[in-house]
Amino acid sequence: MIRSELIQKIADDNPHLYQRDVERIVNTIFDEITGAMSSGDRVELRGFGAFSVKKRDARVGRNPRTGETVHVEEKHVPFFKTGKLLRDRLNGKS
């Protein structure tokens, strides 16, 4: 499901809301999650999961095409851990 499909699904399920308002709500939620993560905070949505940022240290990598070693800088990457409710539902336990 992509963002536009999510917006359309929510708008269809809530006919009393205008699609532009639903789009604004969805964009605000994603912006808040992104903003919190970019400032190093953890975002937890109970039953769904938790978004956090993990730090990857600098390392020496290898170019697979040429075989030469390259320096890979330190970086921060997004990480998602599923919540118990979502995990159980995916495994047919709910």
N, C-alpha and C positions, 0 to 999 in steps of 0.2 A: 504494500500500500504506500502510495506517495502522498505528499502533503495535500495536493489538490483533491485526491480521493478521500482523504480524511475530512477535509473541509466539507466536501459534498455530502458525505455520509452523516456528519453531524447536522448539517443544514436540513437534510431530508428527514432525520429523526426529530428535529425540532422546528416544525413549520412556523412557529411563532417568532423565530429569529430570522433576520435578514442574512443572506449569505455573506455580505460584506462585514457584518458584525461577527459572524462565526470566523471568518478569515482573520479578522483583527484579533480575536480571542486566541486562536491557534498560534498566530505569529507572536503574540505577546508571551504565551507560555514558552514557546521555543526560544525566544529572545531572553527570557528570564533564566531558563536552564543554561543557555550558552553563557550569559553574563556571570552567573554564579560559578560555573566551572572555570571560566577564564580568570576569575579572581581567586581560584584555588579551593572554592567551597565544594562540598558534596551535596548532591541533590537526591533526596529519597522520596519515591512515590510508593507509599505503602501498598503492598500486594502486587506491585508491578516490578519494582527494582530500584537500584541506586546507581546514579551516574557519579563518577569521580574522575580525578586526573591522576595518572601515574607518571612518575619521572623515569625516563630511561637514561642511564649514564652514557657518557661518551665512550666510544669503543673503536676498535680497529676492525673494519669490515673488509670484504673482498669483492672486487668487481667480477661477476660470474663470466662475463664475456672475455675479459683479458687476463683474469687471474691476479691482477695487481692489487695490492692492499690500498685501502682508502680510509681516511679518518671520517668517522661518523660522529657528528656533534651531539651533545646532550639535547634531549627533547622531551616534551610533555605530550602524552597521548591520552585520549579519552578512554575510559573503561566503564563497562556496564556489567553489573552483577544482577541477575534476575532475583526477584523476590520469591518466597516460598509458594505463594498462591499461584503465581504465573508458572512456576516450575511444575507444580502439581497438576495444573490444568493442561499443560503441554504433554504431560505423561499420562493423561487420562484418569487421574485420581480424584477429579472433582466433578 
